[in-house]
Amino acid sequence: MTSDIKRGVSLYSFQHETFQGKMSLEDCFKTCADMGALGIEIIGEQTFWGWPEASVDEAKIDEWHALIKKYDATAVSHDFMLDYKRYKGRMMPFEEQVASVKKDIDFGARLGMKYIRALVSIAPEVLVAAAPYAEEKNIKILIEVHAPLHFDHPWIIRHAEAFEKSGSDALGFLPDMGMFLFKFPPVWKERFIRNGVPQKIADYIEAAYEDRVLSEYVILNVREMGGEGPALGMAETLRHNAAYEPKRMLDFMHRIHNVHGKFYQMDDNLVEPSIPYDEIVRVLKQGGYKGYICSEYEGNRWIEDAHEVDSVEQVRRQQEMLKSLIGEPTPSALAA
């Protein structure tokens, strides 16, 4: 069964290779196109050097549009930050926060983006104030729902209520699939063990996560087991990750317009062992979702101390998984 869900990639997935100079912007585009993942999402600071402190040369914007055209891609989202603590000793005033968001709306418009991603720390009042400007620019502002927050968290509910009260269609959500972590990621466990966590303690923390033991109890038990340093750090991850239910997206689907396909590793069988993508895609289909799932690989930081990072292969595997789960027609089927 096919669906209207589309495949994309956040170029954040290739941060390791781009930082090391192994992949140019065109390399990223070609890699995505070769996978059939034609939706492109960026973090402005990563893709355009100097942003937002410095303006971006028009030549760089022209290059971006040329690559979009060359690879028949779609500009999906510009992920922006709001540095409301940039001034020492005081918060950025409300009016300046709104102006900062408008600046990113303008930048997204220059790139032809459909959406701009707002960090979850941004107050709903700021986004509501910027919404009319976003409407003028034909852009939607999507706040990222990211672990440890979730759709039943008071802060997210506050945003949802503010969005509905505003009546603006320019406000929505971008759920990060990391909030549905249902098993302790193997690459996390392996890294913590390399950092010095005793096997017995690592096994306990992994099992405790799967048993949904209260994080405070896990931390206390690890202390009593003699754990310190890295062991406590491993236990602390349970404070910030929990297995929330994908079905909670259904009540918010009318404002969900983009999805971060967070993943930490794809195994040889094209399975993400810690995030239930089969259930996630089933829920998205049930909700009639028609946007992109943009791969967001974050496993590099967990393996780079011991293994060569191959973000391209990891993203390729996830794209193959998504292709299957979405029910995307194969070339032979299309030809028939």
C-alpha positions in Angstrom: 0.0 0.0 0.0 1.4 3.3 -1.1 1.0 6.6 0.8 1.6 10.3 0.3 4.6 10.4 2.7 7.7 11.6 1.0 11.4 11.0 1.7 14.0 13.6 2.5 17.3 14.2 4.3 18.5 16.8 6.8 22.0 17.7 5.7 22.7 17.7 9.4 23.1 14.0 8.8 26.3 14.6 7.0 27.8 17.0 9.6 30.8 14.7 10.1 31.8 14.6 6.5 31.0 18.2 5.7 33.0 19.5 8.7 36.0 17.4 7.6 35.7 18.7 4.1 34.9 15.3 2.6 31.5 16.4 1.2 30.6 19.6 -0.6 27.1 21.0 -0.8 26.7 19.4 -4.2 28.0 16.1 -2.9 25.2 16.2 -0.3 22.6 17.0 -3.0 23.9 14.2 -5.3 24.0 11.7 -2.5 20.3 12.5 -1.6 19.2 12.4 -5.2 20.9 9.0 -5.7 18.8 7.7 -2.8 15.6 9.1 -4.2 15.3 11.3 -1.2 14.5 14.6 -2.8 13.5 16.7 0.2 16.3 18.8 1.5 16.5 20.2 5.0 19.3 22.3 6.4 20.6 24.0 9.5 21.5 27.4 8.2 24.8 27.7 10.2 26.1 24.4 8.8 25.2 24.9 5.1 25.9 28.7 4.8 29.1 29.8 6.5 28.6 32.9 8.7 24.9 32.7 9.0 23.2 34.3 10.9 25.9 36.7 12.1 26.9 37.6 8.6 24.7 38.0 5.5 24.9 35.3 2.9 26.2 36.3 -0.5 23.7 36.1 -3.4 26.1 33.9 -5.2 25.7 31.2 -2.5 21.9 31.5 -2.7 22.1 31.2 -6.5 24.2 28.0 -6.1 21.6 26.6 -3.8 18.8 27.2 -6.3 20.9 25.8 -9.1 21.4 22.6 -7.1 17.7 22.3 -6.3 17.0 22.5 -10.0 19.8 20.3 -11.1 18.8 17.4 -8.8 15.1 18.0 -9.1 15.0 18.5 -5.3 12.6 20.3 -3.0 13.7 22.8 -0.4 11.9 21.6 2.7 13.1 23.4 5.9 15.6 25.8 7.2 16.3 24.9 10.9 17.0 28.1 12.8 18.1 29.0 16.3 17.0 31.9 18.5 19.9 33.1 20.7 17.8 34.8 23.3 20.7 34.7 25.8 23.2 36.3 23.5 23.6 39.3 25.8 25.5 38.8 29.0 23.3 39.4 32.1 20.0 39.8 30.3 17.5 38.1 28.1 16.9 39.3 24.5 13.8 41.6 24.6 10.6 40.2 23.2 10.7 42.6 20.2 14.2 41.5 19.3 13.2 37.9 19.5 10.4 38.4 17.1 12.7 40.4 14.8 15.2 37.5 14.9 12.5 35.0 13.9 11.5 37.3 11.0 15.1 37.4 9.8 15.1 33.6 9.6 11.7 33.7 7.8 13.3 36.0 5.2 16.3 33.7 4.9 14.0 30.7 4.4 12.1 32.6 1.8 15.3 33.3 -0.1 16.0 29.6 -0.2 12.5 28.7 -1.3 11.8 26.8 1.9 8.3 25.6 2.8 9.1 25.6 6.5 11.5 26.9 9.1 12.2 24.9 12.2 12.0 26.6 15.6 13.8 25.2 18.6 11.5 24.0 21.4 12.9 26.7 23.8 11.2 29.5 21.9 8.2 30.9 23.7 4.8 30.5 21.9 4.1 34.2 22.2 7.2 35.0 20.0 6.1 32.6 17.3 2.5 33.9 17.4 3.8 37.4 16.9 5.9 36.3 13.9 3.1 34.3 12.3 1.5 37.1 10.2 4.9 37.8 8.7 5.4 34.1 7.9 2.0 34.1 6.2 3.1 36.9 4.0 6.2 35.0 3.0 4.2 31.7 2.5 6.2 29.9 5.1 5.1 27.9 8.1 7.0 28.0 11.5 7.3 24.6 13.0 8.4 24.1 16.6 10.4 21.0 17.1 8.9 18.5 19.6 12.1 16.9 20.8 13.0 14.6 23.8 12.7 15.0 26.7 9.6 17.0 25.7 6.6 15.3 24.0 3.1 16.0 23.0 1.7 15.7 26.5 4.3 18.0 28.0 2.8 21.3 29.5 5.2 23.4 27.4 4.1 21.7 24.1 0.4 21.9 25.2 1.0 25.6 25.8 2.2 26.0 22.3 -0.7 24.0 20.8 -3.2 26.2 22.7 -1.5 29.4 21.6 -1.4 28.2 17.9 -5.1 27.4 17.9 -6.0 30.6 19.6 -4.0 32.6 17.0 -6.0 31.0 14.2 -2.9 31.1 12.0 -2.1 28.2 9.7 1.5 29.4 9.7 2.2 27.7 13.0 2.8 24.0 13.5 4.9 21.2 14.8 7.9 19.2 13.7 8.1 16.0 15.8 11.6 14.5 16.2 11.3 10.7 16.2 13.9 10.4 19.0 11.1 11.0 21.5 9.8 7.5 20.7 13.0 5.8 21.7 11.8 2.4 23.0 15.1 0.7 23.6 18.5 1.9 24.8 20.5 2.4 21.6 23.3 -0.2 21.3 25.7 2.4 20.0 25.1 4.5 23.2 25.8 1.4 25.4 28.9 0.5 23.5 30.3 4.0 23.8 29.7 4.2 27.5 31.4 0.9 28.0 34.4 2.2 26.0 34.3 5.3 28.3 34.7 3.0 31.3 31.3 1.9 32.4 31.5 -1.7 33.8 29.6 -4.2 31.8 27.4 -5.2 34.7 26.2 -1.6 35.2 25.7 -1.0 31.5 23.6 -4.1 31.3 21.5 -3.0 34.3 20.9 0.5 32.8 19.9 -1.0 29.4 17.4 -3.4 31.1 16.1 -0.7 33.4 15.3 1.5 30.4 13.4 -1.3 28.7 11.5 -2.0 32.0 10.7 1.7 32.3 12.2 2.0 35.7 12.0 5.6 37.1 15.2 7.3 36.2 15.9 8.6 39.7 15.8 5.0 40.9 18.2 3.9 38.2 20.7 6.7 39.1 20.4 5.8 42.8 20.9 2.1 42.1 23.9 2.8 39.9 25.5 4.8 42.7 24.9 1.9 45.1 26.5 -0.4 42.5 29.7 1.7 42.8 29.1 3.5 39.6 30.6 7.0 39.1 31.6 9.3 36.3 30.6 7.6 33.0 28.3 5.2 34.7 26.3 8.0 36.2 26.4 9.8 32.8 24.9 6.7 31.2 22.2 6.5 33.9 21.4 10.2 33.5 20.4 9.6 29.8 17.3 8.1 31.2 16.2 11.5 32.5 16.2 12.8 28.9 14.7 9.9 26.9 11.5 8.0 27.3 9.3 5.8 25.2 6.4 8.1 24.3 3.6 6.7 22.2 3.7 7.6 18.4 -0.1 7.6 18.4 0.0 10.8 20.3 0.8 12.5 17.1 -2.7 11.9 15.8 -4.3 14.6 17.8 -1.8 17.1 16.4 -1.6 15.9 12.8 -3.4 19.0 11.4 -0.4 21.0 12.4 2.4 18.5 11.7 4.0 19.4 8.4 7.5 17.9 8.6 9.1 15.0 10.5 12.7 14.5 11.7 13.6 10.9 11.1 16.1 10.8 14.0 18.2 7.6 14.1 21.3 6.4 15.8 22.2 3.4 13.8 20.8 1.2 11.0 21.8 -2.4 11.2 22.6 -4.8 8.3 18.9 -5.8 8.2 17.8 -2.1 7.6 16.4 -1.8 11.1 16.8 1.0 13.6 17.0 -1.1 16.8 16.0 1.6 19.3 13.2 3.5 17.5 10.0 1.7 16.3 9.8 3.1 12.7 7.2 0.5 11.6 4.8 1.8 14.3 5.7 5.4 13.6 5.0 5.2 9.8 1.8 3.3 10.5 0.6 6.2 12.7 1.6 8.8 10.2 -0.3 6.9 7.5 -3.3 6.6 9.8 -3.2 10.4 10.4 -3.1 11.1 6.6 0.4 12.7 6.9 1.6 14.0 3.5 4.9 15.6 4.3 8.5 14.5 4.4 10.3 12.3 6.8 13.8 13.8 6.7 16.6 11.4 7.8 18.5 12.9 10.8 21.5 10.7 11.6 23.0 11.3 15.0 25.0 8.2 15.5 28.3 9.6 14.4 29.1 11.1 17.8 28.6 7.8 19.4 31.1 5.9 17.2 33.7 8.3 16.0 36.1 7.5 18.9 36.4 3.9 17.7 35.1 3.5 14.1 35.2 5.3 10.8 32.0 7.3 10.4 30.0 6.5 7.2 27.0 8.8 7.4 26.1 8.2 3.8 25.8 4.5 4.2 23.7 4.9 7.4 21.4 7.4 5.7 21.1 5.1 2.7 20.0 2.2 4.9 17.4 4.4 6.6 16.1 5.5 3.2 15.7 1.9 2.1 13.8 1.2 5.3 11.5 4.2 4.8 11.0 3.3 1.2 9.7 -0.1 2.3 7.6 1.2 5.2 6.0 4.0 3.2 5.2 1.5 0.4 6.9 3.5 -2.3 6.5 1.9 -5.7 9.6 0.3 -7.1 10.9 1.4 -10.6 9.7 -1.9 -12.1 6.2 -1.4 -10.7 6.1 2.2 -12.0 7.2 0.9 -15.4 4.4 -1.7 -15.4 
